[in-house]
Amino acid sequence: MTNNVEKALFEITPEIQHYSELCIKNNFIDKELYTKYEVKRGLRDLNGKGVLAGLTNVSDVCAKKLVGGKEVPCAGKLYYRGYNIKDLVKGFQKEKHFGFEEIAYLLLFGELPDKEEFDKFYDTLIERRTLPPNFVRDVIMKAPSRDMMNSLSRSILNLYTYDSKADDTSIPNVLRQCMNLISQFPMLMVYGYHAYNYRRGEDLFIYAPSPELSMAENILMMLREDRKYSKLEAKILDMALVLHMDHGGGNNSTFTTHVVTSSGTDTYSTIAAAMASLKGPKHGGANIKVTEMFEDMKERIPDWNDQDAIRQYLYDLLDKKAFDQKGLIYGMGHAIYSVSDPRADIFKKFVKQLAREKGREKEYALYETVEKLAPEVIGEKRKIYKGVNANVDFYSGLVYSMLNLPKSLYTPIFAAARIVGWSAHRLEELENVDKIIRPAYKPLAPYRDYVPMRER
């Protein structure tokens, strides 16, 4: 590209700066108007309760209980198809098998499989662990992106062109597409990562998934050049996949799935839209922010046992003096949970095991200290309407770091799990709601008469 073209496309020119100032000026809305017109920003009230926008059988998120006819906060609970996530985790741990495939069956079909049904489903997923001929060469290897979520979205959209029934939204066809994508996702993710590194001069190795291995085992095997991983590593990654599989119909990417599905569009476009939502740092990208925040904290605080220094760093975060100056303690707080996040509760036990195996107990202890101090600091510095607790992202970044997963794959691994939930919700929307989602917005701009340019 010539310098002039590069400047026109990629620089903030004076003209763009001028237009942006017009955007800011003419898009401003007084925050008091949201209160005046009873608009629930984020579709939630001040207590975090969401606006009812739909019905679902897929999963439920509970953070309150009735006491004397009044709702009060309680320890968070997550249900998949009516089963408490903690019971599901205990179940497949007791039986000593990986959980992803069993829980995927539950979310997609609404009931737990017996041994025969499970084996048939597992074999069906294995059959679909393949990509169209030359797809890796023609799509993944060409112009790989530095951002894996963008790379994955592009690959998913490209799969549309290989599907002769891409626009068929009947339940059997959409289920076929969803099961394909669930099975193909680890390959799209890992191969996209290797392709980008190859373009940067690193060795290229592309391993086919093994039919003998679970989803979690295959991700670790395909990612590592020596193909080696420990049983605990695979067990914890499998646990991460199960815990991230779904989280109610109202989370941002799943609600996106419902909204886009309601328009009647195809499965590939729907999943790509959900990917765009999940990429955001306020949603699936939060685990990266937690990891980066702790990296900054460890550089600034020599003694990780110094609680006063840690507390001061947390104050600095909220005062926009530390890390990214956004005023946030990443990994703390949740739109729904105010007492505890059940996913974080489950995860924490396994994180401690992995920290011992990896010799990173001191780092784990730092996370525990921040988890204890952050709610106190937030309570002192902020006007809060509900409790604050560690969410699943608080520990997932540390887990991925200890698994030696590249940071660019943290959010894609979230997506590798959540695509099961998106699929279940898409099928549910298609089955039950034949109406496009179209909420109301109140217009504030006054009506004006057109004035010819020469008179302005």
C-alpha positions in Angstrom: 0.0 0.0 0.0 1.1 3.5 -0.6 1.5 5.9 2.3 -1.6 7.9 1.3 -3.7 4.8 1.1 -2.5 3.5 4.5 -3.2 6.9 6.0 -6.7 7.0 4.6 -7.5 3.5 5.9 -5.7 3.1 9.2 -4.9 6.5 10.7 -7.2 8.8 12.7 -7.0 11.8 10.3 -8.1 15.3 11.3 -11.3 14.7 9.3 -12.1 11.5 11.2 -11.4 13.3 14.5 -13.8 16.1 13.4 -16.5 13.6 12.5 -16.0 11.7 15.8 -16.6 14.9 17.7 -19.9 15.3 15.9 -20.8 11.7 16.8 -20.0 12.3 20.4 -21.9 15.6 20.6 -25.0 14.4 18.7 -25.2 10.9 20.3 -25.1 12.2 23.9 -28.0 11.2 26.1 -28.4 12.5 29.7 -28.2 9.5 32.0 -31.1 11.0 34.1 -33.4 10.3 31.2 -32.9 6.6 31.6 -34.3 6.9 35.1 -37.1 9.3 34.0 -38.3 6.9 31.3 -37.7 3.8 33.4 -35.2 2.4 30.9 -33.3 -0.5 32.3 -29.8 -0.1 30.9 -28.2 -3.4 30.1 -31.8 -4.8 30.4 -31.2 -5.1 34.2 -32.4 -3.1 37.2 -30.1 -1.7 39.8 -30.2 -5.1 41.7 -29.0 -7.0 38.7 -32.4 -8.5 37.9 -32.9 -8.9 34.2 -35.8 -7.9 32.1 -37.8 -11.0 31.2 -37.3 -11.5 27.4 -38.0 -15.2 26.9 -38.5 -18.7 28.3 -36.0 -21.5 28.3 -35.6 -25.2 29.3 -31.9 -25.2 28.7 -30.4 -23.7 31.8 -31.1 -21.6 34.8 -29.0 -19.2 37.0 -30.3 -18.7 40.5 -28.9 -16.1 42.9 -31.9 -15.4 45.2 -34.3 -17.2 47.4 -37.7 -16.4 49.0 -37.6 -15.6 52.7 -40.8 -14.4 54.2 -42.2 -13.6 50.8 -39.2 -11.4 49.9 -36.4 -12.2 47.6 -32.9 -12.2 49.3 -29.5 -12.9 47.9 -28.2 -16.5 48.3 -25.3 -18.6 47.2 -25.4 -18.9 43.4 -26.7 -22.0 41.7 -26.5 -23.1 38.1 -28.8 -25.7 36.6 -28.4 -27.5 33.3 -31.8 -28.9 32.2 -32.8 -28.8 35.8 -29.7 -30.6 37.2 -27.5 -28.7 39.7 -24.1 -28.2 38.1 -22.4 -29.3 41.3 -24.3 -32.6 41.2 -23.4 -33.2 37.5 -19.7 -32.5 38.3 -19.8 -35.0 41.2 -21.5 -37.5 39.0 -19.0 -37.8 36.2 -16.1 -37.4 38.7 -17.4 -40.4 40.7 -17.7 -42.4 37.5 -14.2 -41.3 36.5 -14.9 -40.2 33.0 -14.7 -36.9 31.2 -17.7 -34.7 31.4 -17.9 -32.6 28.2 -19.5 -35.2 26.0 -22.1 -36.3 28.6 -23.1 -32.8 29.5 -23.2 -31.8 25.8 -25.8 -34.6 25.3 -27.8 -33.3 28.2 -27.9 -29.7 27.0 -28.7 -30.5 23.4 -31.3 -33.2 24.0 -32.7 -32.4 27.5 -31.9 -35.7 29.3 -28.9 -37.6 30.5 -27.9 -40.5 28.3 -27.6 -44.1 29.3 -24.4 -46.0 28.4 -25.7 -47.1 24.9 -27.0 -43.6 24.1 -23.8 -42.0 25.3 -21.6 -44.3 23.2 -23.7 -43.6 20.1 -23.5 -39.9 20.6 -19.8 -40.0 21.3 -19.2 -42.0 18.1 -21.3 -39.4 16.2 -19.1 -36.6 17.5 -16.0 -38.5 16.5 -17.3 -39.0 12.9 -17.7 -35.3 12.6 -14.2 -34.4 13.8 -13.2 -33.6 10.2 -13.0 -30.5 7.9 -13.9 -30.3 4.2 -11.1 -31.2 1.8 -8.4 -28.5 1.6 -10.2 -26.3 4.1 -7.0 -26.0 6.3 -5.0 -24.9 3.3 -7.5 -22.7 1.5 -9.1 -21.0 4.5 -7.2 -21.4 7.8 -3.7 -21.1 6.4 -4.5 -18.1 4.2 -4.2 -14.6 5.9 -4.4 -16.0 9.4 -5.5 -13.4 12.0 -3.6 -12.3 15.1 -6.9 -12.5 16.9 -8.1 -16.1 17.2 -11.8 -15.1 17.8 -11.8 -13.3 14.4 -10.0 -16.2 12.8 -12.6 -18.6 14.1 -15.5 -16.5 13.1 -14.1 -16.3 9.5 -13.6 -20.1 9.4 -17.2 -20.7 10.6 -18.6 -18.3 8.0 -16.5 -20.1 5.3 -18.0 -23.4 6.3 -21.3 -22.1 5.0 -20.0 -22.3 1.4 -19.2 -26.0 1.8 -22.7 -26.8 3.0 -25.3 -27.6 0.3 -28.1 -27.1 2.9 -26.6 -24.1 4.6 -29.9 -22.1 4.7 -32.2 -25.0 5.7 -33.4 -24.1 9.3 -35.3 -27.3 9.9 -34.5 -28.9 13.3 -32.7 -32.0 11.9 -30.6 -29.9 9.6 -29.7 -27.3 12.2 -28.8 -30.1 14.6 -26.5 -31.6 12.0 -24.8 -28.3 11.5 -24.5 -27.7 15.3 -23.0 -31.1 15.9 -20.6 -30.6 13.1 -19.5 -27.2 14.5 -19.1 -28.6 18.1 -16.9 -31.4 16.8 -14.9 -29.2 14.4 -14.3 -26.3 16.7 -11.2 -27.5 18.4 -9.5 -28.1 15.0 -10.5 -24.6 13.8 -9.1 -23.1 17.0 -5.8 -25.0 17.3 -5.0 -25.0 13.5 -5.8 -21.3 13.3 -3.4 -20.7 16.2 -0.6 -22.8 14.6 -1.2 -21.1 11.2 -0.7 -17.6 12.7 2.5 -18.7 14.5 3.8 -20.3 11.3 3.4 -17.0 9.5 5.6 -15.5 12.2 8.4 -18.0 11.6 7.6 -20.8 14.0 7.5 -24.5 13.1 4.2 -25.8 11.8 2.6 -29.0 13.2 -0.9 -30.0 12.4 -2.2 -33.1 14.3 -5.5 -34.8 13.5 -7.8 -35.4 16.5 -7.6 -38.9 17.9 -10.8 -41.0 18.2 -9.5 -42.4 21.4 -9.4 -39.1 23.2 -12.0 -36.8 24.7 -12.6 -33.2 23.6 -10.3 -31.8 26.3 -7.5 -34.4 25.7 -7.6 -33.6 21.9 -7.2 -29.9 22.5 -4.1 -30.4 24.6 -2.7 -33.1 22.3 -3.2 -31.0 19.1 -1.9 -27.9 20.7 1.4 -29.3 22.0 4.3 -30.3 19.7 5.1 -33.3 21.8 1.4 -34.2 22.2 1.9 -34.8 25.9 -0.3 -33.8 28.8 -1.0 -35.0 32.3 -4.3 -36.6 33.5 -4.9 -33.7 35.9 -4.4 -31.2 33.1 -7.0 -32.9 30.9 -9.4 -33.3 33.8 -9.2 -29.6 34.7 -9.6 -28.5 31.0 -12.6 -30.8 30.7 -14.0 -29.2 33.9 -13.5 -25.7 32.4 -15.4 -26.8 29.3 -18.3 -28.1 31.3 -18.5 -25.0 33.5 -18.5 -22.7 30.6 -21.0 -24.6 28.5 -24.1 -22.5 29.2 -25.3 -19.8 31.6 -28.9 -19.0 31.0 -30.6 -17.5 28.0 -29.8 -13.9 29.0 -26.0 -13.9 28.9 -24.8 -11.6 26.1 -23.7 -14.2 23.5 -26.6 -16.5 24.1 -29.1 -13.7 23.9 -27.4 -12.7 20.6 -28.0 -16.3 19.5 -31.7 -15.9 20.2 -31.9 -12.5 18.5 -30.1 -13.6 15.4 -31.9 -16.9 15.2 -35.3 -15.1 15.4 -34.4 -13.3 12.1 -34.5 -16.6 10.3 -30.8 -16.6 9.3 -28.5 -19.6 8.9 -26.6 -21.5 11.6 -23.1 -20.3 10.5 -24.1 -16.6 10.7 -25.8 -17.2 14.0 -22.7 -18.8 15.6 -20.4 -16.1 14.1 -22.6 -13.4 15.7 -22.4 -15.2 19.1 -18.6 -15.3 18.6 -18.5 -11.6 18.1 -20.4 -11.1 21.3 -18.2 -13.5 23.3 -15.0 -11.8 22.1 -15.8 -8.6 24.1 -13.7 -8.0 27.3 -17.0 -7.6 29.3 -18.0 -11.1 28.3 -15.7 -13.9 27.2 -12.6 -11.8 27.0 -12.7 -11.1 30.8 -10.4 -14.0 31.6 -7.6 -12.4 29.6 -8.1 -9.2 31.5 -7.8 -11.0 34.8 -4.5 -12.6 33.8 -3.1 -9.3 32.6 -4.2 -7.5 35.7 -2.4 -10.0 37.9 0.7 -9.8 35.7 0.7 -6.0 36.3 0.1 -6.6 40.1 3.0 -9.0 40.4 5.3 -6.5 38.8 4.3 -3.7 41.1 4.2 -5.7 44.4 7.4 -7.5 45.2 6.1 -9.3 48.3 2.9 -11.2 47.4 2.1 -11.7 51.1 1.9 -7.9 51.8 -1.8 -7.4 52.2 -1.5 -3.7 52.7 0.3 -3.3 49.3 -2.3 -5.5 47.7 -5.1 -3.5 49.2 -3.5 -0.3 47.9 -3.1 -1.7 44.4 -6.9 -2.6 44.4 -7.6 1.0 45.5 -5.5 2.2 42.6 -7.4 0.0 40.2 -10.7 1.5 41.2 -9.2 5.1 41.1 -8.0 4.4 37.5 -4.4 4.7 38.6 -3.3 1.2 37.9 -3.3 -1.4 35.0 -5.6 -0.2 32.2 -7.1 2.8 34.0 -10.6 1.5 33.5 -11.5 1.6 37.2 -12.3 -2.2 37.3 -11.1 -5.1 39.4 -11.4 -7.8 36.7 -12.9 -11.2 37.7 -14.9 -9.6 40.6 -18.6 -9.2 40.5 -21.3 -10.6 38.2 -24.5 -9.4 36.7 -26.5 -12.1 38.5 -24.5 -13.6 41.4 -24.0 -11.4 44.5 -23.0 -14.0 47.1 -21.0 -16.6 45.1 -20.6 -18.0 41.6 -21.0 -21.8 41.7 -18.7 -22.2 38.8 -15.9 -20.4 40.6 -16.6 -22.5 43.8 -16.1 -25.7 41.8 -13.2 -24.4 39.8 -11.3 -23.2 42.9 -10.8 -26.7 44.3 -9.2 -27.9 41.1 -7.1 -24.8 40.7 -5.5 -25.6 44.0 -4.6 -29.1 42.9 -3.1 -27.8 39.6 -1.1 -25.1 41.5 0.5 -27.8 43.6 1.4 -29.9 40.5 2.9 -26.9 38.7 4.7 -25.5 41.8 2.7 -22.2 41.7 1.2 -22.2 45.2 2.4 -18.7 45.9 0.6 -17.4 42.9 -2.6 -19.2 43.9 -2.3 -17.7 47.4 -2.1 -14.2 45.8 -5.4 -14.9 44.0 -7.0 -16.0 47.2 -5.8 -12.8 49.0 -7.3 -10.6 46.2 -10.5 -12.6 46.3 -10.8 -11.9 50.0 -9.8 -8.2 49.9 -11.5 -7.0 46.7 -15.1 -7.1 48.0 -14.0 -5.0 51.0 -12.3 -2.4 48.8 -15.1 -2.2 46.3 -17.6 -1.8 49.2 -15.5 1.1 50.5 -15.0 2.9 47.2 -18.2 2.2 45.3 -21.9 2.6 45.8 -23.1 -1.0 45.2 -26.6 -2.4 45.1 -25.7 -6.0 45.6 -22.8 -8.1 46.8 -19.5 -8.6 45.0 -17.8 -12.0 44.6 -15.2 -13.8 42.5 -16.7 -15.0 39.2 -15.5 -17.9 37.0 -13.2 -15.7 35.0 -11.2 -14.9 38.2 -9.7 -18.4 38.3 -10.1 -19.5 34.7 -7.2 -17.3 33.5 -4.9 -18.7 36.1 -5.9 -22.3 35.1 -5.2 -21.6 31.5 -1.9 -20.1 32.4 -0.9 -23.1 34.4 -2.0 -25.3 31.5 0.5 -23.4 29.4 -2.3 -22.4 27.0 -1.5 -19.4 24.9 -3.4 -16.2 26.0 -4.8 -15.8 22.5 -6.8 -19.1 23.0 -8.4 -18.2 26.4 -11.6 -16.9 24.9 -11.7 -19.5 22.1 -11.6 -22.2 24.7 -14.6 -20.5 26.3 -16.3 -20.6 22.9 -15.4 -24.3 22.4 -17.6 -24.9 25.4 -20.3 -22.3 24.9 -21.0 -23.4 21.4 -23.0 -26.3 22.9 -25.2 -23.9 24.8 -25.6 -21.7 21.7 -26.7 -24.7 19.7 -29.2 -25.8 22.4 -30.7 -22.3 22.5 -30.8 -21.9 18.7 -32.7 -25.2 18.5 -35.1 -24.1 21.2 -35.7 -20.7 19.6 -36.5 -22.3 16.2 -38.8 -24.8 17.8 -40.9 -22.4 19.9 -40.8 -18.8 18.7 -41.7 -17.8 15.2 -41.4 -14.1 15.8 -38.4 -11.7 15.3 -37.0 -10.1 18.4 -37.6 -6.4 18.2 -37.6 -4.4 21.5 -38.6 -0.7 21.7 -36.3 2.3 21.9 -37.7 5.7 22.9 -36.7 8.5 20.4 -35.4 11.7 21.9 -34.3 13.8 18.9 -36.8 16.5 18.1 -38.5 16.4 14.7 -37.0 19.0 12.3 -37.8 20.5 8.9 -35.2 20.0 6.2 -33.3 23.1 5.3 -31.6 23.3 1.8 -27.8 23.3 1.9 -27.5 26.7 0.5 -29.6 28.2 3.3 -27.7 26.6 6.2 
